[in-house]
Amino acid sequence: MRLLVVEDDPDLNRQLVSALQEAGYVVDKAMNGEEGHFLGDTEPYDAVVLDLGLPEMDGVTVLEKWRRAGRNMPVLILTARDRWSDKVAGFDAGADDYVAKPFFMEEVLARLRALLRRSTGHATSEFECGPLRVDTRTSRVTVNGRAIKLTSLEYRLIEYLIHHQGRIISRTELVEHLYDQDFDRDSNTIEVFVGRLRRKLGKDMIETVRGLGYRLAAPEDEA
Ligand code: CA
């Protein structure tokens, strides 16, 4: 899952980015509204953390412009405490949720997990597909109850696939959602990681759909 953090306070921006990275997400960051708007307009993020008080372009304007352009990724806004009018303006502009400053990082993480799963049509943070279970709160992955050790990129890959299980995902889409902006992207490496995941999870979990991409499906669903 690839996220964008738009926050002009350098300390807070750094704290958010490192907490999100630690939670297994790939994160791009922007320090002002204009840069944030540009990134959200041109890159496919799974969710955005957007401060409302931003230089260059304020957060409400950024959000309005995204929504008008049809950018519908989930957006969590950061608001000043006691500014109820900010929350109203944010929701009216298209925000999905908010956290008031100062906040506990755990709350931001929990709200993001909720936004990510709801945006892909899931009600809980624990995902199941046949024998495979992925708990997105703890990043724990099991197959038939047996814990599987994954690298961070392998985890990101299986997390993305299980949020979108049943759907065919192209290699390009995976590259866009598993790597940050600055990464030297090579879609051939995806194949390598899919191969490793198949060895760890069982070779039938991830189906290759020739010419189109990959699909995560419970083996018994395939008949
Ligand atoms: Ca600010």
Residues whose N, C-alpha, C, O or C-beta is under 5 A from the ligand:
A	BS01	CA	D8 D9 D51 G53 L54
